[in-house]
Structures are given as C-alpha cells and as structure tokens.
C-alpha cells in the first residue's frame, strides 16, 4: 500500500464523518510514521517469520471460574436513590450523540 498521505487521511476522516483540521491531519500522519518505523524495527528481528503467534501473553493460560452462588439483590429503589435524575426505573443522563431532543 505504501505510506499514508495527507489526502488519504482526509478521505478516511470524511468517510468516518469526523473531519480533521490540518494540524490533526499532521498529527495522524506523524503517528503513522512512528508506527511504520516500529514495524520496520520488528521486521529486522532475525527469524521473526518463524515465531508462532500467541493467543495469550502467557505460555500457560488457565481460567478458573468461581462457583456461581446466587445472592439477594439490592432493591432497585435503593440504588436509584444515588442518582440525580431518574424516570421510572431508569437513570436519566445527558445526550452524548448528535440529534434533536
């Protein structure tokens, strides 16, 4: 694919509907340059292509689950007392995604 360009970054940003300022575009390009440099270093490791990929960071990975013991739940009314704004049995929070209210 080659190196990322300013035009590629702007095109991807437009497709993701995020838009970037020229400064943000340069920051992204600089980050990709850093990533490329690190990948180049990794590729210089002798016999890296012979290393078996790992599914976990530890050689021996075991998961032990605790016994599932049902316990009495806290009444929802008690939990909702900690909230500033509620509606029925739900917590009212500010809208964080665009759109009309």
C-alpha positions in Angstrom: 0.0 0.0 0.0 2.8 2.4 0.7 2.9 5.4 3.0 -0.1 7.3 4.1 -0.7 10.7 2.6 -2.5 13.8 3.7 -5.1 13.1 1.1 -5.7 9.5 2.3 -6.1 10.7 5.9 -8.6 13.4 4.9 -10.5 10.9 2.7 -10.7 8.4 5.6 -11.7 11.1 8.1 -14.5 12.3 5.7 -15.8 8.7 5.3 -15.9 8.4 9.1 -17.7 11.8 9.3 -15.1 13.2 11.7 -13.2 15.7 9.6 -9.8 16.8 10.6 -8.0 20.2 10.9 -4.7 20.5 9.1 -3.0 20.2 12.5 -4.9 17.0 13.3 -4.1 15.5 9.9 -0.4 16.2 10.5 -0.6 14.6 13.9 -2.2 11.4 12.4 0.4 11.3 9.7 3.2 11.6 12.3 1.7 8.8 14.3 1.5 6.5 11.2 5.2 7.4 10.5 6.0 6.3 14.1 4.0 3.0 13.6 5.8 2.3 10.3 9.2 2.9 12.0 8.3 0.4 14.8 7.1 -2.2 12.3 10.4 -1.8 10.3 12.3 -2.5 13.6 10.1 -5.6 14.3 10.7 -6.8 10.8 14.5 -6.6 11.4 14.3 -9.3 14.1 16.1 -12.4 12.9 13.7 -15.3 12.1 10.6 -13.3 13.1 8.7 -15.1 10.4 9.3 -18.4 12.2 7.7 -17.3 15.5 4.4 -19.0 16.3 1.7 -16.4 17.1 0.3 -16.5 20.6 -3.3 -16.2 21.7 -2.3 -15.0 25.2 0.7 -13.2 26.6 1.5 -16.1 29.0 2.6 -19.6 27.9 0.2 -21.3 30.3 -3.1 -19.6 30.4 -5.8 -21.1 32.6 -9.1 -19.6 33.7 -10.8 -20.8 36.9 -14.3 -19.6 37.4 -15.7 -19.2 40.9 -18.9 -21.1 41.8 -21.9 -19.1 40.9 -23.8 -18.6 44.1 -27.0 -16.5 43.9 -27.3 -13.7 46.4 -30.1 -11.4 47.2 -30.1 -8.3 45.1 -30.3 -4.7 46.3 -33.7 -3.2 45.7 -33.7 -1.0 42.6 -35.3 1.8 44.6 -32.3 1.9 47.0 -29.9 2.0 44.1 -31.7 4.8 42.3 -31.6 7.0 45.4 -27.9 7.7 44.5 -29.0 9.2 41.1 -29.7 12.9 40.5 -32.4 12.3 37.8 -34.5 9.2 37.2 -37.5 8.3 35.2 -39.4 5.2 36.3 -36.6 2.6 36.9 -34.1 4.3 34.6 -31.3 6.8 35.1 -31.6 10.0 33.0 -28.3 11.0 31.5 -27.3 13.9 29.1 -27.5 13.1 25.4 -24.0 12.4 24.0 -24.8 11.6 20.4 -26.0 14.3 18.0 -29.6 14.7 17.1 -32.6 16.6 18.2 -34.1 16.1 21.7 
